[in-house]
Amino acid sequence: MPSLPKKTDLVRGHADSGMNRSAAACYNPGLRSYKKIPAISMSTRQAQFERASARIPGGVNSPARSFKSVGGTPLFIESAEGARVRDTDGHEYIDYVGSFGPMIVGHAHPDVVAAVNRAAAAGLSFGAPTTRETDLAETLCERVPSLDMVRLVNSGTEATMSALRLARGFTGRNLIVKFAGCYHGHVDALLVNAGSGALTHGTPSSPGVPPAVVADTLTLPYNDVSEAFSLFQERGDEIACVIVEPVAGNMNCVPPAPGFLEALRELCSEHGALLIFDEVMTGFRVGPGCAQERFGIEPDLTALGKVIGGGLPVGAFGGRRDIMAQLAPLGPIYQAGTLSGNPLATAAGLATLEIVGEPGFFDTLEARTATLLAGLRERAEKAGVALRTNQVGAMFGLFFTDAPAVRCLDDVTACDTERFAAFFCAMLEEGIYLAPSAFEAGFLSAAHDDGVIEQTLEAAERAFARL
Ligand SMILES: *Cc1c(COP(=O)(O)O)cnc(C)c1O
């Protein structure tokens, strides 16, 4: 990859070329309009975005990459290394997106890149088993408390979709319970808006999902034990499974309230329903044995993705042996994938898991995340900006609110999203790349060392002052 500019060049570059980049691109909530972009300073990425938008809906292959909610043009990334990404305009940013989670060891980690290169040279895909698939399956089962067996797939969506089918097939029941604000990929049955109460039916949250497909999906408020209890009292014997993010990471970052996951575990066991932890985001992100080890709760099934692929497309689902034994070809419940267990993906995943398995890996990462958040709160307070933060392991959330706590979707939506957008833009101008939405969590990597965090805090101080 091309060598990245030095930090000092970078900082100067930002000051000099602000107009060229962010000022030209960012929505200014104060003005409630897009700043005028002089045609002459049209950046490379703006041209690239226009070109992309002609052929790719919205110019992006996943809506989370869009800058729709913050205004402006997405960065087009040319290369990345460690904690930094570099865009096609030659600007470098400290990255807190990390591909929305997978890049926990930092971008282009030499060990991961070498493992992928070695794998590629030996053939890209075979449609026959490889021992590396077993290596990855063994690694996952050794480290994640509830896993007896796993199946590899190609995305988090595939993992949750397959886990739901397995839960329904295993229990012979149809009802699925999910929580408002949790995201489990774009699975039809889970694209549902909550009904007015736990017992009323939700409606599809996307056109193209027939109401019949979500008719068996019930949505509860996150962290609300009494609602879950009432639902199980009423319909417990029809519920196939409860699917939950053990730390919600798709409505920004919302940790489970004490007792919440325990209550779900008890209710499921008592009523013969399966508990599914969607650990696609939390898996090897909040600790070496995922959220289930951290919180001491064993689900029946677990969905994984993101980190276990180290940046390549991977997912996995697994759990109790008696349940997994119902999957084809052992059992009657069908699931398949041409590229599942792909040699490159398993190589990247194993190399990444080896690094995160080193002693102290998560302690360091968690401590640095805490340092970052404490520094942000302090600087926000100094600037008179109401900011709350949530953190579990190496994932975090920033909330522009003076509410005492952020515990569920309603709390998150009550935060000041315009202020977030302004902060996002100010940080981008300062060379800090946050996820372009107030509803996404932030992620650190092992490459975010003390110097990177200090640089982020200095940038934040200037950004807060401008809010
Ligand atoms: C990202 C994510 C998914 C979807 O994974 P994809 O690989 O994008 O399909 C599912 N569940 C959770 C909790 C996620 O964060």
The ligand as a MOL file (V3000), in Angstrom:
LIG
                    3D

  0  0  0     0  0            999 V3000
M  V30 BEGIN CTAB
M  V30 COUNTS 15 15 0 0 0
M  V30 BEGIN ATOM
M  V30 1 C -23.7860 -6.3010 11.4380 0
M  V30 2 C -24.8120 -7.0890 12.1740 0
M  V30 3 C -25.5900 -8.0600 11.5520 0
M  V30 4 C -25.5730 -8.2750 10.0750 0
M  V30 5 O -24.3480 -8.7310 9.6120 0
M  V30 6 P -24.0500 -8.5760 8.0220 0
M  V30 7 O -22.7070 -9.2250 7.8810 0
M  V30 8 O -24.0570 -7.1250 7.7560 0
M  V30 9 O -25.1220 -9.2970 7.3090 0
M  V30 10 C -26.4190 -8.8190 12.3270 0
M  V30 11 N -26.5110 -8.6280 13.6440 0
M  V30 12 C -25.7880 -7.6880 14.2850 0
M  V30 13 C -25.9160 -7.5340 15.7570 0
M  V30 14 C -24.9270 -6.8800 13.5740 0
M  V30 15 O -24.2510 -5.9150 14.2090 0
M  V30 END ATOM
M  V30 BEGIN BOND
M  V30 1 1 1 2
M  V30 2 1 2 3
M  V30 3 2 2 14
M  V30 4 1 3 4
M  V30 5 2 3 10
M  V30 6 1 4 5
M  V30 7 1 5 6
M  V30 8 2 6 7
M  V30 9 1 6 8
M  V30 10 1 6 9
M  V30 11 1 10 11
M  V30 12 2 11 12
M  V30 13 1 12 13
M  V30 14 1 12 14
M  V30 15 1 14 15
M  V30 END BOND
M  V30 END CTAB
M  END
